């Protein structure tokens, strides 16, 4: 009897231990990361100083490429909207268009961050070199797969593909791809990366190995904006989102400087990146520079300065108020960048580009990120890929211009190269158009993530998905918000555009790493809305 009691006690302890492990295993990736690479205290950043005085004569223009993270087209006030029905005006971001040009048909190169950034940097469809899916650690994918969700359609986890998964630091743009920074370097530019990278963490794939002279920021996909218990921060956790539940216990509050180990930044990450961008402009005001300023805001985890949160009492929903406060801070600090250019006398000779890596995310629970367009990040409906694409270059770009032609992230390469007087590579297929050249216009553009494939040709857009097995065809000239699917009425057009997709994908290499997950994303409602069987959805592979 005593032996049976011992066995029962041990079984109980084992069961409790298993339950405890299952409850707290989500913290393991962060714990292991901290053990492998401790985070040092804050350290000062000394930017390389350019010449003491400006050179005589005309010099190439400076270029500042500002990329924000998961900002929806309706999150700025330029188009008559803004967060919470206009409660958060964005006058500084809007001014880039008002003093320059806005592309009415501006697109991201992908509906998630890594492939869009790869396209921005290389001017090529990332699928040409196998960069099809956003780089994520295996532990992240496994965690999402096992958390499940409330959808009537299952998350598909291709566990068997883990055998084909490179180490996470090696998931990036291959070193043989030519980035815009490398092209500009040949023209004598001093190149600076500040902010999010997410194009490879191993040394050959880092910014300083890809043409950037200096780099400060996040090598991976994100980081905390402040310590969650900082008295100056207001947090908004998203209990309905398995991604968010993973981020809070595992994301570090840390940055890298060049090839150094990671250390704590100073203050809110948006302020930290901006303050350093201002210092970098000052240090380089007397030589041509390219600054790739890649904010990780307003991506989750949602963390706003208390001062910005307190300035928005009219927004009653806490999550939306924190998000709006992050956008408010972002707009203010971008204004500081524009002010600095004027103060240093660089304003007339600096091309400023502003965009977002993709549309607003479905998992925030905020419905109107991409209004009036359908879809969210993780879909190729307009809401997932139509983004602000704004440029300002006083004296060169006429103020208040609106361009109706299609432009997208791919085109930043040739456009920046043309502004700098640099040559575009001619030893490979390029997919970038020079937006300053009126003879170059993008008539056809493609998107792809696994079996979900899309083409826009002229005003017509075809989406083809495997899960569900469905096609959507829209005439964007008369139906820009994709309300009326014309696939059944236009079978010949569907067949023709399918062939275009097949021809585009013929001969492309297999992905450098597989998409481990396929998950259903609804087109018209965010993640926290109740599921109904009649809601349209599409599976997104990553």
C-alpha positions in Angstrom: 0.0 0.0 0.0 2.8 2.4 0.9 4.5 1.6 -2.5 1.3 2.5 -4.3 1.0 5.8 -2.4 4.6 6.7 -3.5 3.8 5.8 -7.1 0.6 7.9 -7.0 2.6 10.8 -5.5 5.3 10.6 -8.1 2.6 10.5 -10.8 0.9 13.5 -9.4 4.2 15.4 -9.2 5.0 14.4 -12.8 1.6 15.6 -13.9 1.9 18.9 -12.2 5.4 19.3 -13.6 4.1 18.6 -17.1 1.3 21.1 -16.6 3.7 23.7 -15.3 6.1 23.1 -18.2 3.3 23.5 -20.7 2.2 26.7 -19.1 5.6 28.3 -18.9 7.4 26.8 -21.9 6.5 29.9 -24.0 9.1 31.8 -21.9 11.9 29.4 -22.9 13.0 31.1 -26.2 13.6 34.4 -24.4 15.4 32.7 -21.5 17.7 30.7 -23.8 18.4 33.8 -25.9 19.3 35.9 -22.8 21.6 33.0 -21.6 23.3 32.8 -24.9 23.7 36.5 -25.5 23.3 38.7 -22.4 22.1 42.3 -22.9 24.7 44.8 -21.9 24.0 48.3 -20.5 23.4 51.2 -22.8 26.4 52.6 -24.6 26.9 55.8 -26.5 26.9 55.8 -30.3 29.6 57.8 -32.1 28.7 58.3 -35.7 31.5 58.6 -38.2 32.1 62.2 -38.9 32.2 63.5 -42.5 34.2 66.5 -43.7 34.3 69.6 -41.6 33.1 71.7 -44.4 30.9 71.2 -47.4 32.6 70.5 -50.8 32.4 73.1 -53.5 30.0 72.7 -56.4 27.0 70.4 -56.9 26.9 67.1 -55.1 24.6 64.1 -55.4 21.4 64.3 -53.3 21.1 62.7 -49.9 18.5 60.0 -49.6 16.5 59.1 -46.6 14.3 56.0 -47.0 11.8 55.8 -44.1 10.0 52.5 -43.7 7.5 52.0 -40.9 6.1 48.6 -39.8 2.5 47.4 -40.3 1.1 50.9 -40.8 -2.2 50.8 -42.7 -3.2 53.2 -45.4 -5.9 54.6 -43.1 -3.6 55.1 -40.2 -2.5 58.5 -41.5 -4.6 61.5 -42.2 -3.4 62.2 -45.7 -6.3 60.4 -47.3 -9.0 61.9 -45.1 -8.9 59.3 -42.4 -6.6 58.4 -39.6 -6.6 56.3 -36.5 -10.0 56.3 -34.7 -11.8 58.3 -37.4 -9.2 61.0 -37.6 -8.5 61.4 -33.9 -4.7 61.2 -34.6 -3.7 63.6 -37.4 -0.3 63.0 -39.0 0.7 66.4 -40.4 4.4 65.6 -40.7 3.9 62.4 -42.7 1.2 64.1 -44.8 3.6 67.0 -45.5 5.9 64.6 -47.4 3.2 64.2 -50.0 1.9 67.8 -49.8 5.4 69.1 -50.5 6.1 66.3 -53.0 4.3 63.3 -54.5 1.8 60.7 -53.4 1.3 57.5 -55.4 -2.4 56.8 -55.4 -1.6 53.2 -56.4 1.3 52.6 -54.2 2.0 49.0 -53.3 4.1 46.9 -50.9 6.1 44.1 -52.6 4.6 41.6 -50.2 1.9 41.3 -47.5 4.5 40.6 -44.8 7.6 42.3 -43.7 10.7 40.4 -44.7 10.0 39.8 -48.4 8.9 43.5 -48.8 12.2 44.6 -47.3 14.2 42.3 -49.5 12.4 43.8 -52.5 13.1 47.3 -51.3 16.8 46.6 -50.9 17.4 44.6 -54.1 14.9 45.9 -56.7 14.0 42.3 -57.5 11.1 40.0 -56.8 12.5 38.1 -53.7 11.2 34.9 -55.2 13.9 35.3 -57.9 16.4 34.4 -55.2 14.3 32.2 -53.0 13.3 34.7 -50.4 9.6 33.9 -50.3 8.6 33.8 -46.7 9.2 36.0 -43.7 12.1 34.7 -41.6 10.9 33.3 -38.3 12.6 31.0 -35.7 11.4 27.4 -35.6 10.3 27.9 -31.9 8.0 30.8 -33.0 6.3 28.7 -35.7 5.9 25.7 -33.4 4.4 27.8 -30.6 1.9 29.4 -32.9 0.9 26.0 -34.3 0.3 24.6 -30.9 -1.6 27.5 -29.5 -4.3 27.1 -32.2 -7.2 29.5 -32.4 -10.9 29.8 -32.6 -11.2 29.4 -36.3 -13.3 26.7 -37.9 -10.4 26.1 -40.2 -7.2 24.5 -38.7 -3.7 26.0 -38.7 -1.6 23.7 -40.8 1.9 23.0 -39.3 4.3 21.4 -41.7 6.5 19.9 -38.9 8.3 17.7 -41.4 9.7 20.8 -43.2 11.8 21.7 -40.2 14.5 19.4 -41.7 14.8 21.9 -44.5 15.0 24.9 -42.2 18.3 26.8 -42.1 19.4 28.3 -38.8 17.4 31.4 -38.1 20.4 33.8 -38.4 21.0 32.4 -42.0 17.5 33.2 -43.2 18.2 36.3 -45.2 19.1 37.9 -48.5 22.0 36.0 -50.0 25.3 37.8 -50.1 25.4 37.6 -53.9 22.3 39.8 -54.2 23.2 43.5 -54.9 21.5 45.9 -52.5 20.9 49.6 -53.2 23.4 50.4 -50.5 26.2 48.7 -52.5 25.2 50.6 -55.6 25.3 53.9 -53.8 28.6 53.1 -52.1 30.3 53.0 -55.5 29.0 56.5 -56.0 30.7 57.7 -52.8 27.7 57.6 -50.5 28.1 57.1 -46.8 25.4 54.5 -46.0 23.6 54.2 -42.7 21.1 51.7 -41.5 19.0 52.5 -38.4 16.2 50.3 -37.1 14.7 47.0 -38.2 16.7 44.8 -40.6 15.1 41.3 -40.7 17.1 40.3 -43.7 19.6 37.9 -42.0 21.5 37.9 -38.7 24.6 36.0 -39.6 27.7 38.2 -40.3 27.6 37.8 -44.1 24.0 38.9 -44.2 24.2 41.9 -41.8 23.9 45.5 -43.1 27.6 46.1 -42.6 28.3 43.2 -45.0 25.7 44.5 -47.5 27.1 48.0 -48.3 26.1 49.9 -45.2 29.0 51.7 -43.5 27.2 51.9 -40.1 24.3 50.1 -38.6 22.3 50.5 -35.4 19.1 48.6 -34.7 17.4 45.3 -34.7 18.8 42.4 -36.6 15.6 40.3 -36.2 12.0 41.1 -36.8 11.3 43.2 -33.8 11.9 44.2 -30.2 10.3 45.8 -27.2 9.9 49.5 -27.4 10.5 50.0 -23.6 10.7 47.7 -20.6 7.0 46.8 -20.0 7.2 48.0 -16.4 8.7 51.4 -17.2 6.5 54.1 -15.6 6.6 56.1 -18.8 5.1 53.5 -21.0 1.5 52.3 -21.6 1.1 48.7 -22.8 -1.7 47.1 -24.7 -1.6 43.3 -24.7 -3.8 41.3 -27.2 -5.0 38.2 -25.4 -6.7 37.0 -28.6 -3.5 36.9 -30.6 -1.0 34.0 -30.2 1.7 36.1 -31.9 1.3 38.7 -29.2 1.3 36.2 -26.4 4.7 34.9 -27.8 6.2 38.4 -28.2 5.8 39.8 -24.6 7.8 37.1 -22.8 10.4 36.7 -25.5 11.2 39.9 -27.3 14.3 41.7 -26.0 14.6 45.4 -25.3 18.0 45.6 -27.1 19.8 46.8 -30.2 23.1 46.1 -32.0 25.7 48.6 -33.2 27.6 47.1 -36.2 28.9 43.7 -35.3 28.9 44.3 -31.6 26.9 42.4 -29.0 23.5 43.6 -28.1 22.8 46.3 -25.5 20.0 48.3 -24.0 18.9 51.4 -26.0 17.9 54.7 -24.3 14.3 55.5 -24.0 11.4 54.5 -26.3 12.7 52.7 -29.4 11.0 55.2 -31.8 12.8 58.1 -30.0 16.0 56.2 -29.9 16.1 55.5 -33.6 15.1 59.1 -34.4 17.6 60.7 -32.1 20.3 58.7 -33.7 19.1 59.5 -37.2 19.3 63.2 -36.3 22.9 62.7 -35.0 23.8 60.8 -38.2 22.4 63.6 -40.4 24.5 66.1 -38.4 27.7 64.0 -38.7 27.2 63.5 -42.5 25.9 66.9 -43.5 29.0 67.6 -45.6 29.0 64.4 -47.7 26.4 62.5 -49.6 24.6 60.0 -47.4 21.9 57.3 -47.6 19.9 56.6 -44.5 17.7 53.6 -44.3 15.5 54.5 -41.3 13.4 51.4 -40.6 11.1 52.0 -37.6 9.6 48.9 -35.9 6.5 51.0 -35.0 3.6 50.7 -35.0 4.1 46.9 -35.0 3.2 44.9 -32.0 3.9 44.7 -29.1 1.9 47.8 -28.6 3.7 50.2 -26.3 3.2 54.0 -26.3 4.7 56.8 -24.3 2.3 57.8 -21.5 2.5 61.4 -22.7 1.2 60.4 -26.1 -1.5 58.2 -24.6 -2.6 60.9 -22.2 -3.0 63.3 -25.2 -5.7 61.1 -26.8 -8.5 60.8 -24.2 -11.1 61.0 -26.9 -10.2 57.4 -28.0 -12.1 55.1 -25.6 -10.8 51.7 -26.7 -7.5 51.1 -24.9 -5.8 49.1 -27.7 -6.7 51.7 -30.3 -5.6 54.5 -28.0 -2.2 52.9 -27.5 -1.8 52.3 -31.2 -2.9 55.9 -32.0 -0.3 57.1 -29.5 2.4 55.2 -31.2 1.4 56.7 -34.6 1.3 60.2 -33.0 4.9 59.7 -31.7 6.0 58.4 -35.1 4.6 61.4 -36.9 6.2 63.8 -34.5 9.6 62.3 -34.8 9.4 62.1 -38.6 8.7 65.8 -38.3 11.9 66.2 -36.4 13.8 64.6 -39.3 12.3 67.0 -41.8 13.1 69.9 -39.5 16.7 68.8 -39.2 17.1 68.8 -42.9 16.0 72.4 -43.1 18.2 73.4 -40.1 21.3 71.9 -41.8 20.6 73.4 -45.2 20.1 69.9 -46.7 16.4 70.2 -47.4 16.6 71.1 -51.1 19.1 68.4 -51.8 17.6 65.4 -50.0 15.1 62.9 -51.4 12.9 61.6 -48.6 10.8 58.5 -49.2 8.1 57.3 -46.8 6.3 53.9 -47.0 5.1 51.0 -44.9 6.3 47.4 -45.4 2.7 46.1 -45.7 -0.8 46.9 -44.7 -2.2 47.1 -41.2 -2.4 43.8 -39.3 -5.5 41.7 -38.7 -4.2 40.6 -35.3 -4.3 44.1 -33.6 -8.1 43.8 -33.3 -8.4 47.3 -34.9 -10.8 47.0 -37.9 -10.1 50.2 -39.9 -6.3 50.1 -40.5 -6.8 49.8 -44.2 -10.2 51.4 -44.8 -11.8 51.5 -47.3 -9.9 48.6 -48.7 -10.6 44.9 -47.9 -7.9 42.7 -46.4 -5.1 43.0 -43.9 -1.5 42.1 -43.6 -1.1 38.5 -44.6 -3.5 38.8 -47.6 -3.0 40.1 -51.1 -6.3 42.0 -51.0 -5.7 45.7 -51.4 -5.7 46.3 -47.6 -2.8 44.0 -47.2 -0.5 45.5 -49.9 -1.7 49.0 -50.7 0.5 51.3 -48.6 1.4 55.0 -48.4 4.2 55.7 -50.9 5.3 59.3 -50.6 8.3 61.2 -51.9 9.6 64.7 -51.3 12.5 66.4 -53.0 12.0 70.2 -53.1 12.8 71.8 -56.4 12.8 68.4 -58.2 9.4 66.9 -57.4 6.6 69.4 -57.8 4.7 69.9 -54.5 1.2 68.5 -54.1 1.6 66.0 -57.0 -0.6 62.8 -57.1 0.5 60.1 -59.4 -2.2 57.6 -60.6 0.2 55.0 -62.0 1.1 51.9 -60.2 4.3 52.0 -58.2 5.7 49.7 -55.6 8.6 48.9 -53.3 10.5 47.3 -56.1 10.8 50.6 -57.8 12.7 52.3 -55.0 15.9 50.7 -56.2 16.0 52.2 -59.7 14.5 55.5 -58.5 17.1 56.0 -55.8 19.9 54.9 -58.1 18.7 57.4 -60.8 18.6 60.3 -58.2 22.1 59.4 -57.2 23.4 59.0 -60.8 24.2 55.4 -60.1 24.0 52.5 -62.5 21.4 49.7 -62.0 23.0 46.2 -62.2 22.8 44.8 -65.7 24.1 41.3 -64.9 20.7 40.0 -63.6 17.0 40.4 -64.2 15.8 43.6 -62.4 12.2 44.3 -61.6 12.6 48.0 -60.6 11.3 51.0 -62.6 12.7 54.5 -62.3 9.8 56.6 -61.2 11.5 59.8 -62.3 11.4 58.6 -65.9 8.0 59.3 -67.5 8.7 56.6 -70.1 8.9 53.9 -67.5 5.5 52.7 -66.1 4.7 49.6 -64.3 1.9 47.8 -66.2 2.2 44.4 -64.5 3.1 43.4 -61.0 3.1 40.1 -59.1 2.8 38.9 -55.6 3.3 35.4 -54.2 3.4 33.5 -50.9 3.3 29.7 -51.4 0.2 28.7 -53.3 -1.4 32.1 -53.0 -0.5 34.0 -56.1 -1.6 37.4 -57.6 -1.1 39.6 -60.6 -2.3 43.1 -61.4 -2.2 43.9 -65.1 -3.4 47.3 -65.9 -6.6 47.8 -63.9 -7.3 44.1 -63.6 -6.3 42.0 -60.6 -6.4 38.3 -60.2 -5.9 36.4 -57.0 -5.5 32.6 -57.0 -5.5 30.5 -53.8 -5.3 26.9 -53.0 -6.9 27.2 -49.5 -9.7 27.8 -50.2 -9.5 26.7 -53.8 -10.7 30.0 -55.2 -10.0 32.8 -57.6 -10.9 36.4 -57.2 -11.0 38.8 -60.2 -11.5 42.5 -59.9 -11.5 45.5 -62.1 -9.8 48.1 -59.9 -10.7 51.0 -62.2 -14.4 50.7 -61.2 -14.1 48.5 -58.1 -10.9 49.6 -56.2 -12.1 48.1 -52.9 -12.7 44.6 -54.4 -16.4 44.2 -53.7 -17.5 42.4 -56.9 -15.7 39.2 -57.9 -15.9 38.9 -61.7 -14.2 35.5 -62.0 -17.3 33.7 -63.1 -18.2 36.3 -65.7 -14.7 36.6 -67.1 -13.4 33.1 -67.6 -11.1 34.0 -70.6 -9.5 36.8 -68.7 -9.0 34.5 -65.7 -7.3 32.0 -67.9 -5.1 34.6 -69.5 -4.0 36.1 -66.2 -3.4 32.6 -64.8 -1.0 32.1 -67.6 0.8 35.3 -66.7 1.3 34.0 -63.2 2.5 30.7 -64.4 5.0 32.3 -66.8 6.3 34.6 -64.0 6.9 31.6 -61.7 8.4 29.3 -64.3 12.0 28.5 -63.6 12.1 30.3 -60.2 14.2 28.6 -57.6 12.6 26.8 -54.6 12.4 28.9 -51.4 15.6 29.2 -49.4 13.5 28.0 -46.4 10.1 26.5 -46.2 6.8 28.0 -45.0 6.2 26.0 -41.9 2.7 27.3 -41.2 -0.4 28.0 -43.1 -3.1 29.9 -41.2 -6.6 31.2 -42.2 -6.9 35.0 -42.3 -10.3 36.6 -42.8 -10.6 39.3 -45.4 -13.1 41.6 -43.8 -12.8 41.4 -40.0 -9.8 41.4 -37.5 -8.7 38.5 -35.4 -10.8 39.3 -32.3 -14.1 39.3 -34.3 -16.2 36.1 -33.9 -15.8 33.6 -36.6 -18.6 32.7 -38.9 -18.6 30.2 -41.7 -19.8 32.7 -44.2 -16.8 35.0 -43.8 -14.3 35.1 -46.7 -10.8 33.9 -45.8 -7.6 32.9 -47.3 -4.7 30.8 -46.0 -1.4 32.6 -45.6 1.8 30.5 -45.8 4.9 31.4 -43.8 
